Amino acid sequence: MANITKKVSWSSRTDESGAAGEGTPLLNGSEQSRLTRQLSGGGTIFQIGRLSTVDLEEEITTEEDSARGRLKEIPHNEKLLSLKYESLDYDNIENQLFLEEERRMSFMSFRCLEISRWVVCGLIGFLTGLIACFIDIVVEQLAGIKYRVIKENIVKFTEAGGLSISLILWAVLNSSFVMLGAIIVAFFEPIAAGSGIPQIKCYLNGVKIPRVVRLKTLVVKVCGVICSVVGGLAVGKEGPMIHSGAVVAAGVSQGRSTSLKRDFKIFEYFRRDTEKRDFVSAGAAAGVSAAFGAPVGGVLFSLEEGASFWNQMLTWRIFFASMISTFTLNFFLSIYNKKPGELSNPGLINFGRFDSEKMEYNLYEIPLFIAMGALGGILGALFNVLNYWLTIFRIRYVHRPCLQVMEAMLVAAVTATVAFTMIYFSDDCQPLGPDHTEEYPLQLFCADGEYNSMATAFFNTPERSVRSLFHNQPGTYNPLTLGLFTLTYFFLACWTYGLSVSAGVFIPSLLIGAAWGRLCGILLASITSTNSVGTQQDLSVPVQTTWADPGKYALIGAAAQLGGIVRMTLSLTVIMVEATGNVTYGLPIMLVLMTAKIVGDYFQEGLYDIHIKLQSVPFLHWDAPATSHWLTAREVMSSPVTCLNRIEKVGTIVDTLSNTSTNHNGFPVVVQVSDSDEPAKLCGLILRSQLIVLLKHKVFVELAQSRLTQRKLQLKDFRDAYPRFPPIQSIHVSQDERECMMDLTEFMNPTPYTVPQDTSLPRVFKLFRALGLRHLVVVDDNRVVGLVTRKDLARYHLGKHGLEELHLAQT
Amino acid sequence: MANITKKVSWSSRTDESGAAGEGTPLLNGSEQSRLTRQLSGGGTIFQIGRLSTVDLEEEITTEEDSARGRLKEIPHNEKLLSLKYESLDYDNIENQLFLEEERRMSFMSFRCLEISRWVVCGLIGFLTGLIACFIDIVVEQLAGIKYRVIKENIVKFTEAGGLSISLILWAVLNSSFVMLGAIIVAFFEPIAAGSGIPQIKCYLNGVKIPRVVRLKTLVVKVCGVICSVVGGLAVGKEGPMIHSGAVVAAGVSQGRSTSLKRDFKIFEYFRRDTEKRDFVSAGAAAGVSAAFGAPVGGVLFSLEEGASFWNQMLTWRIFFASMISTFTLNFFLSIYNKKPGELSNPGLINFGRFDSEKMEYNLYEIPLFIAMGALGGILGALFNVLNYWLTIFRIRYVHRPCLQVMEAMLVAAVTATVAFTMIYFSDDCQPLGPDHTEEYPLQLFCADGEYNSMATAFFNTPERSVRSLFHNQPGTYNPLTLGLFTLTYFFLACWTYGLSVSAGVFIPSLLIGAAWGRLCGILLASITSTNSVGTQQDLSVPVQTTWADPGKYALIGAAAQLGGIVRMTLSLTVIMVEATGNVTYGLPIMLVLMTAKIVGDYFQEGLYDIHIKLQSVPFLHWDAPATSHWLTAREVMSSPVTCLNRIEKVGTIVDTLSNTSTNHNGFPVVVQVSDSDEPAKLCGLILRSQLIVLLKHKVFVELAQSRLTQRKLQLKDFRDAYPRFPPIQSIHVSQDERECMMDLTEFMNPTPYTVPQDTSLPRVFKLFRALGLRHLVVVDDNRVVGLVTRKDLARYHLGKHGLEELHLAQT
């Protein structure tokens, strides 16, 4: 089980992470660790025992036993919490070096820093916009070529017979594009699969997902998304833009690229997790902004899905990045469309212009909208449940890259086949209007001057199909076409999400929703208009469209379906409003999204949360579980904690870091009071990464005395090593050096946040979440008794039967 | 000086607050306190001394001397920090009672609580919408009557001569309305003056502004705003809606009204600062939403101006309240307008429909927009500077209620006179179109079938004037009219803001901006169209309107001016976009607001911040000042701290609470270790309000033993006393009882957040702000050495010469 999971997880390159040695801290609850945790107590490592009553100990033993029993038969891994994910340090490490630097800085330097933050955000927006533009143009060109080739082929064979050749051509073209996309994703960068939104959510939450913000990931993502959209899968190119924006942000803000081995020596101040996170939020917002032409929606997305601490200045910078991103995309697309300077074409997806006069809504439609929202919630939950089962299936059986590529190709071929079959058997012919929005109308078996209506939905990029559903004249689609389309596309999209290709779920969701929404509109109109309903002809005649405009219902349906799947409310409302360019629908869209969320949450979580859970990511939600006041820091914390002395022997440090069974990442630093019988007092906290840098630079007390000329270690040395600190194995320490001493005073964080043992879990949680902590020291009268990390908190969640505890696993 | 300030401050009822005894904690930096702080050390109160080096002591002494010198000649009070403002407790007091209650609650109870939160938010939205509706209808009716009366009068006297009688009528009518409004505000509830936005900002920031969320304030506010708008002042009714929403929220969520002496015994769980704050944010958002028809803007306003900790669920509830509010207003207004069910009329101010086809913008207009943004920033800063001087003048000389009423009446009369003069001397006649939007067209000296253009701007409610400026045909106003109007209205609005009437600054700002924006548009069009510019006739001919549509520039100007005055960006962008109902202008409005903010901030702060500063409110900004890494908790904290024993003598507690010179609000609770030579250890924190309740219920150890039947004190007793805890003076403690002991164990917060002395100010600040703390205990090895409160942090701010320290004052 464990091995299988590893293969398809977000951080599947076990070899790399293994070699990197950025291992995992072991916490209580993990059975294995408990057995091996008892260090031999060599040197001066303090083993501060667990302080608890006898009752508690007993309880824990019972838990352990049952856990051991359960571990063997865990059906799938959302009941586990992976130990392989590191945390990010969203709390500044205010050690002496840092404080000295800050104190040296004048007011002007802070001004300059602030300006450079704005510049970086501008750059992020600009580059994200450019990438969006690139994807859009390439997809449009390639898809244009593909559809033209197939259309010619179909036209050729419609009369001559032998349309199966067209089908094969279509399927082969699709599969080859998808194969390309799947190969680069599966073999080169598995983390680039999917929309990337769950990963960015985790990153902003404070979980380090390996390689998620690397340049290579970006390249694979961009190429992958082009291939999968051109390959005709039921996917969108909007989700991946968010991931792309985040990568751009992480790259630009660091002023260097490790992949390209270039260091521009700029923005060195920003080389730490806190600053990087801020830029990544801006990048994600810029991505949303570029994808939907929704700068405000982008900001809200970043805030709703990511940030926990709201800062006005940061928000404005994020907003600025979003604006620049939309603006850039707009500008370059306007040049591409040969209307330079016309900025009314924002976003990769453009819902087209909704005319507010024609499409007003009335009070009595509100209940209808709410009902549609509920339907969207149910359908969304169904989608999520199906996708959840599918994902578990994939985790178990489809874990080898070549299998993943084959599955992707299969889906591509099936999509083409289904589409072709649907078009082939559809007899829904519509007259070609003078102002039709169809790019590639297929005549097929229709009369001259008519086109196949099913083909407008299937034989098109999903973005265009959505727009047709929103804006085509009433009567363009007949109910049967829409119903069949919804049904097939629903399952196709569900199958597609989670494939090893870069692709988003936004557009397919919108498309499904638009289809059944339009269907609702048509049915409503037909029910209310005349009593002589029945024949298909009646339904498609554009007579009774005064109030139930199908386009309006398509929009509502789209919102409902998307809301039911991803369960965002505020940001999604704004995104939809900005994408439609019309505020009139704000209120109904809100109602619909809210209903969809409430209904959907009743059955199943949102799609992104499901995938985060299935990866066993230690994700911290907004609040501690409601009924967790029972728990206190004493029960939650990991103990015993490996502490270091303020002046510690090098050998001890090396041994502690090398101990693979207990590779913690943060070590409380303690100082022994002269009175030797008293326990040691907490005086700081030091990180593994800092110790590694110290060892690498051999900052030993003895050496400092002998080699006086030696340069003092600076913050720059830590920044240069960030974020890929070498593993302890790569650092050679001689036997002589092992006897040296290291003075940690300057490098440790002298003021770590602490809580007493009796602090309740919600209180610990709030502190942890609000400040973005990585380690929280639990003290009893200033003696270290435990350490709370992200995994200790993420373990507890509200299940169906109240508070549940997840198991920790090394997968 | 101190007395004068007291008179016009937000909490001017010194008698009441004095009697309430919820006095002010004395902190270091305040000279007076320093002299009287040395308690006689009676009983077991611990006086834990200031731990610092000799250098520091010396520094402080010097500071003190200079402070003493400066205190005498402080010109105005924004260099002071008032000690009379209490903090709110946005951190839950997790004492044993609370934890026991939480632990007793089942999962279902939490569900019910969550549902009742939603219900409360719905109610808040509904009531806020109703109030907005009420204000709107009453204002419209009364203003209608007023303008019709005056118009008839003017028509009567235009031919007959003697228009001065009309002027007098107009001035008298205005003055009497304004007098009414000013009297209720000045004499009954001074806190209801102004827009209330600064007060709500402070409340959400954690400052307790006395009486700001009471029912009486709401009543005065609503009546006051009606009077001042009908009285023809240059004010809007939008700002006060935000305050009204907040009061509604505070009232509804508590399930009782102290003013009405009704307790509905519901929502008792919400009777604490944390929960109340969340509802007040929702109320403020609902207010914005009702005022501008901008639900998303409302949410963003609440977040941008208020909340520091972002919580997804909370945001959704706020959003829900906003939606309901707009919806309610919409619905009732549609009934009032005799189009029931038509929901396209959101908000008190409706910018009218912007047609996107006609009003597209082009790339080369962007620099123009940015320039207008800069102009808006400069004009806004000018407005703020003038208003700042005026406010200081008012603080010094216009502090008696009757003087305030007279000033308000004077402004009303002057406004009428100026308007009349402008209209009288204007020769800008325009033909009456068939589709004119003017409600009360004045013919005056114009030919038949024409009307006076100046009158559309002045002889109208400001909302209608804004709409005319946005939408009237090009050529409706000539440049001279607009220029004169801008000039006069600018000064009138500036004079009006800060009067003792309930009124907002949003609409006047929009109006000024719309006027000069439209002027810019006309001038631009005339410059670029023909070379033969010069005569006035040319300018007003609607020929060259293809690109420089004056309505578009009016909108941009309005955004620029408003942004320049209030300095909001994200929320204001969304509000403007939602109010125009068109997303097309999103990008230009953002750019304009951002520019206006940057330019304006260069000169002067935003209007609300100025007024907050002038009230010496200890307002915590988002971050600690950039260059404050020099400071540590040791320098910042107040010390010595009055500590209480865990089992403390009643007499000591009463004495401590009664000591008016040191009326702290939070007391660290310590426990003496058996080893008597060691200093006492921190074991909790208890609030003044809790001690008062304990004393009131005589929870003494001795009594509990003698009277076994006595009911145990419950959380309910604290909730019943919340938020108006009686003063210590009202509690009678007999001499016998003084000898009793009180056990604080159950009631104190056993896990207060603590920091070590060396923690840097930014770190302390972040902890304080992120968690909404009121007291932060500074410890050295678990011994209390100091206490950091809001005022200790708010003292430091970035001035022109780097970090500055404000002085604390009892005003």
Interface residues (C-beta under 8 A of the other chain):
Chain A: N92 E94 L99 E102 R103 M105 S106 F107 F110 P295 V296 V299 L303 E304 A307 S308 F309 W310 N311 Q312 M313 T315 W316 F319 F320 M323 T326 F327 F331 S334 P340 G341 E342 L343 S344 P346 R353 S356 E360 Y361 N362 L363 Y364 T569 L570 T573 V574 V577 E578 T580 G581 N582 V583 T584 G586 L587 M590 L591 M594 W622 D623 A626 T627 H629 W630 K681 P750 T751 Y753 T754 V755 P756 D758 T759 S760 P762 R763 K766 L767 A770 L771 D781 N782 L798 G802
Chain B: N92 E94 L99 E102 R103 M105 S106 F107 F110 P295 V296 V299 L303 E304 A307 S308 F309 W310 N311 Q312 M313 T315 W316 F319 F320 M323 T326 F327 F331 S334 P340 G341 E342 L343 S344 P346 R353 S356 E360 Y361 N362 L363 Y364 T569 L570 T573 V574 V577 E578 T580 G581 N582 V583 T584 G586 L587 M590 L591 M594 W622 D623 A626 T627 H629 W630 K681 P750 T751 Y753 T754 V755 P756 D758 T759 S760 P762 R763 K766 L767 A770 L771 D781 N782 L798 G802
